Amino acid sequence: MAINMDKLISDTKEIGSFPAIVHRINIAIEDPKSSLDGIGAIINEDPGLSARLMKIANSSFYSFPFSVDTITRALTVVGTKQLKDLVVATYVVDLFANVPKDLIDIKSFWYHSIACGVMSRAIATSIRTTNIERYYLCGLLHDIGHIILFVQLPELATQFLKDGKAGKILIHDAETKELGFNHADLGGKLMEKWKLPPDIYVPISNHHAPGRSKDYYLETAILHIAEILAISLLGDIGIESRLPQVDDAAWKKINLPQSAIPNLMDHAKAQFNDAIKLFFEK
């Protein structure tokens, strides 16, 4: 079936582009001449966004030993790059909040996505890599292509879901067989269209096939393993009928000792509970 990913994205009016304020925040953060006060002033133009970010900065998700009372202070303690990723995460969760419930169980979708985000972040922290917040964002957004497919191709997406539940084929394989691409490819394409950096959209595109990543392989390997551990974290296999197979090369790449997994799971579980409160309790 000849279906164009760019057209699917452009036809989904809810996700055509980020609002101007998100682009302005991203540009300001990347500009070395910008001040923290200037970046904070942009964020404060959106009361809902600034309130949510203040709640995040003061949550046990970060466990700062003191109260964060201004956006400028939040920028100081969280860091500009981390805060940029949180701005994107906050926006995306709100963006898809009203997807029709007859298309997809949006609560279960976000629970899995958030679990994958906190697990990605926990793995990145455990193996001491840098800029760990990008891993949270990768996990949060890794399955966003599913929503586009359910909105634009509901009959096909439903059939992919039924085939996956019946154990006939993994859903991403069914998508690729029918469409020539899958939800991971579609989600990566959306992130690229939104002008997010390649260390976000490359892992998202390849999280079911880490070996395809010539660049950002570590990030892709972490996301791939995190999704599988996230399923265990929730005790729910989600929309598939069976666990995806672990890519051995990806497992070797992250070099995570088996003995570290129980503590990792406990840590991620606590962060998951905090994140659910942050994003779903207004």
C-alpha positions as CSV (number, residue, x, y, z in Angstrom):
1,M,0.0,0.0,0.0
2,A,1.5,3.3,-1.1
3,I,1.1,5.7,1.9
4,N,3.4,8.6,2.5
5,M,4.6,9.3,6.0
6,D,4.8,13.1,5.4
7,K,1.2,13.2,4.3
8,L,0.0,11.2,7.3
9,I,1.7,13.7,9.6
10,S,0.5,16.8,7.7
11,D,-3.1,15.4,7.6
12,T,-3.1,15.0,11.4
13,K,-4.0,18.6,12.3
14,E,-3.4,18.2,16.0
15,I,0.3,17.6,15.5
16,G,1.3,19.7,12.4
17,S,3.8,21.8,14.4
18,F,4.8,22.9,17.8
19,P,3.3,26.2,19.0
20,A,5.4,29.3,18.6
21,I,6.3,29.5,22.3
22,V,8.0,26.1,22.3
23,H,10.1,27.1,19.3
24,R,11.0,30.4,21.0
25,I,12.0,28.6,24.2
26,N,14.2,26.1,22.2
27,I,15.8,28.9,20.2
28,A,16.5,31.0,23.3
29,I,18.0,28.0,25.2
30,E,20.3,27.2,22.2
31,D,21.4,30.9,21.9
32,P,24.6,31.5,24.0
33,K,23.7,35.1,24.3
34,S,20.4,34.4,26.1
35,S,20.1,34.9,29.8
36,L,18.3,32.7,32.3
37,D,16.0,35.6,33.0
38,G,15.2,36.0,29.4
39,I,14.4,32.3,28.9
40,G,12.3,32.4,32.1
41,A,10.3,35.4,30.8
42,I,9.3,33.5,27.6
43,I,8.2,30.5,29.7
44,N,6.2,32.7,32.0
45,E,4.1,34.0,29.0
46,D,2.3,30.6,29.2
47,P,0.8,30.4,32.8
48,G,-0.2,26.7,32.4
49,L,3.2,25.7,31.1
50,S,5.1,27.6,33.8
51,A,2.9,26.2,36.5
52,R,3.5,22.7,35.3
53,L,7.2,23.2,35.1
54,M,7.4,24.6,38.6
55,K,5.5,21.6,39.9
56,I,8.0,19.3,38.1
57,A,11.0,21.2,39.5
58,N,9.6,20.9,43.1
59,S,8.6,17.3,42.8
60,S,10.3,14.2,44.2
61,F,11.1,13.4,40.5
62,Y,14.2,15.7,41.1
63,S,14.3,15.6,44.9
64,F,16.0,19.0,45.3
65,P,16.7,19.8,49.0
66,F,15.1,23.3,48.7
67,S,12.1,25.0,47.3
68,V,12.2,26.2,43.7
69,D,10.1,29.4,43.6
70,T,10.8,30.9,40.2
71,I,11.3,29.6,36.6
72,T,14.8,31.2,36.6
73,R,15.7,29.2,39.7
74,A,14.3,26.1,38.0
75,L,16.5,26.8,35.0
76,T,19.5,27.0,37.4
77,V,18.9,23.8,39.3
78,V,17.4,21.6,36.5
79,G,19.6,23.0,33.6
80,T,18.5,24.6,30.4
81,K,18.8,21.5,28.2
82,Q,16.9,19.3,30.7
83,L,14.2,22.0,31.0
84,K,13.9,22.2,27.2
85,D,13.1,18.5,27.1
86,L,10.6,18.9,29.9
87,V,8.8,21.7,28.0
88,V,8.5,19.4,25.0
89,A,7.3,16.5,27.2
90,T,4.7,18.7,28.9
91,Y,3.4,20.0,25.6
92,V,3.1,16.6,23.9
93,V,1.2,15.0,26.8
94,D,-1.3,17.9,26.7
95,L,-1.4,17.8,22.9
96,F,-2.7,14.2,22.7
97,A,-4.9,14.3,25.8
98,N,-8.1,14.5,23.7
99,V,-7.5,11.7,21.2
100,P,-10.9,9.9,20.9
101,K,-11.1,7.1,23.4
102,D,-12.7,4.7,20.8
103,L,-9.4,4.9,18.8
104,I,-6.9,4.0,21.5
105,D,-6.8,3.7,25.3
106,I,-4.9,6.9,25.7
107,K,-4.3,6.4,29.5
108,S,-2.7,3.0,28.9
109,F,-0.7,4.5,26.1
110,W,0.8,7.2,28.2
111,Y,1.3,4.9,31.2
112,H,3.5,2.7,28.9
113,S,5.2,5.7,27.4
114,I,6.0,7.3,30.8
115,A,7.2,3.9,32.1
116,C,9.5,3.7,29.1
117,G,10.7,7.3,29.7
118,V,11.6,6.8,33.4
119,M,13.2,3.4,32.6
120,S,15.3,5.0,29.8
121,R,16.3,7.8,32.3
122,A,17.1,5.2,35.0
123,I,19.3,3.1,32.7
124,A,21.1,6.3,31.5
125,T,21.8,7.3,35.1
126,S,22.9,3.8,36.0
127,I,25.5,3.6,33.3
128,R,26.6,7.2,33.9
129,T,25.9,8.7,30.5
130,T,25.3,12.4,30.0
131,N,22.3,14.6,29.5
132,I,19.9,12.0,30.9
133,E,16.8,14.0,30.4
134,R,16.9,13.4,26.6
135,Y,16.4,9.7,27.4
136,Y,13.3,10.4,29.3
137,L,12.0,12.4,26.3
138,C,12.9,9.5,23.9
139,G,11.0,7.1,26.0
140,L,8.0,9.3,26.4
141,L,7.7,9.9,22.7
142,H,8.9,6.5,21.4
143,D,5.4,5.2,20.4
144,I,3.8,8.5,19.2
145,G,3.5,7.1,15.7
146,H,0.8,4.7,17.0
147,I,-1.5,7.7,17.6
148,I,-1.0,9.1,14.1
149,L,-1.9,5.7,12.6
150,F,-5.0,5.3,14.8
151,V,-6.2,8.8,13.8
152,Q,-5.4,8.6,10.1
153,L,-5.7,4.9,9.4
154,P,-8.1,3.6,12.1
155,E,-9.2,0.4,10.2
156,L,-5.7,-0.7,9.4
157,A,-4.4,0.3,12.8
158,T,-7.2,-1.7,14.4
159,Q,-6.3,-4.7,12.3
160,F,-2.6,-4.4,13.2
161,L,-3.7,-4.4,16.9
162,K,-5.9,-7.5,16.4
163,D,-3.1,-9.4,14.7
164,G,-0.7,-8.4,17.4
165,K,-3.1,-9.5,20.2
166,A,-3.7,-12.8,18.4
167,G,0.0,-13.5,18.4
168,K,0.2,-13.8,14.7
169,I,2.8,-11.1,14.3
170,L,4.4,-8.2,16.2
171,I,2.5,-5.0,15.5
172,H,5.5,-3.1,14.1
173,D,6.2,-6.0,11.8
174,A,2.6,-6.0,10.6
175,E,2.8,-2.3,10.0
176,T,6.0,-2.6,8.0
177,K,4.6,-5.5,5.9
178,E,1.5,-3.5,5.0
179,L,2.7,0.1,4.8
180,G,6.5,-0.2,4.2
181,F,7.1,1.6,7.5
182,N,6.0,1.3,11.1
183,H,5.0,3.5,14.0
184,A,8.6,3.9,15.1
185,D,9.6,5.3,11.6
186,L,6.5,7.5,11.7
187,G,7.2,8.8,15.2
188,G,10.9,9.6,14.3
189,K,9.7,11.4,11.2
190,L,7.4,13.6,13.3
191,M,10.2,14.4,15.7
192,E,12.4,15.4,12.8
193,K,9.6,17.6,11.4
194,W,9.3,19.2,14.8
195,K,13.0,20.0,14.5
196,L,14.0,18.0,17.6
197,P,17.6,16.9,17.5
198,P,18.8,13.6,15.9
199,D,19.7,12.1,19.3
200,I,15.9,12.1,19.9
201,Y,14.4,11.1,16.5
202,V,17.1,8.6,15.5
203,P,16.5,6.3,18.6
204,I,12.7,6.7,18.2
205,S,12.9,5.6,14.6
206,N,15.0,2.6,15.3
207,H,13.9,1.4,18.8
208,H,12.6,-1.9,17.4
209,A,15.7,-2.4,15.3
210,P,18.7,-0.9,17.1
211,G,21.1,-2.2,14.5
212,R,19.7,0.3,11.9
213,S,21.2,3.2,13.9
214,K,24.6,4.1,12.5
215,D,24.6,7.1,14.7
216,Y,23.3,7.5,18.3
217,Y,23.5,3.7,18.8
218,L,23.9,4.0,22.6
219,E,20.8,6.1,22.8
220,T,18.9,3.6,20.6
221,A,20.1,0.6,22.6
222,I,19.0,2.2,25.9
223,L,15.5,3.0,24.4
224,H,15.2,-0.5,23.0
225,I,16.0,-2.2,26.4
226,A,14.0,0.4,28.3
227,E,10.8,-0.4,26.4
228,I,11.1,-4.1,27.3
229,L,11.9,-3.4,31.0
230,A,9.0,-0.9,31.1
231,I,6.6,-3.7,30.1
232,S,7.9,-5.7,33.1
233,L,7.7,-2.6,35.3
234,L,4.0,-2.2,34.6
235,G,3.3,-6.0,34.6
236,D,1.4,-5.4,31.5
237,I,2.4,-6.5,28.0
238,G,0.4,-3.7,26.5
239,I,-1.0,-3.9,23.0
240,E,1.3,-6.8,22.0
241,S,0.6,-10.4,22.7
242,R,4.2,-11.2,23.7
243,L,7.4,-9.4,24.7
244,P,9.5,-8.0,21.9
245,Q,12.8,-9.9,21.5
246,V,15.8,-8.4,23.2
247,D,18.5,-7.3,20.7
248,D,21.7,-9.0,22.1
249,A,24.0,-6.3,20.6
250,A,21.9,-3.6,22.2
251,W,22.1,-5.4,25.6
252,K,25.9,-5.7,25.3
253,K,26.2,-2.0,24.3
254,I,24.5,-0.7,27.5
255,N,26.7,-3.0,29.6
256,L,24.2,-3.1,32.4
257,P,24.9,-5.8,35.1
258,Q,22.1,-8.2,35.8
259,S,22.6,-7.5,39.5
260,A,21.7,-3.9,38.9
261,I,18.3,-4.6,37.5
262,P,16.3,-5.0,40.8
263,N,17.4,-1.6,42.2
264,L,16.9,-0.1,38.7
265,M,13.3,-1.3,38.6
266,D,12.6,0.0,42.2
267,H,14.0,3.4,41.3
268,A,12.1,3.5,38.0
269,K,8.8,2.5,39.8
270,A,9.1,5.4,42.2
271,Q,9.8,7.8,39.4
272,F,6.9,6.4,37.4
273,N,4.5,7.1,40.2
274,D,5.8,10.6,40.5
275,A,5.6,11.3,36.8
276,I,2.0,10.1,36.6
277,K,1.1,12.6,39.3
278,L,3.0,15.4,37.5
279,F,1.4,14.8,34.1
280,F,-2.1,13.7,34.9
281,E,-3.0,15.5,38.2
282,K,-3.7,19.1,37.2
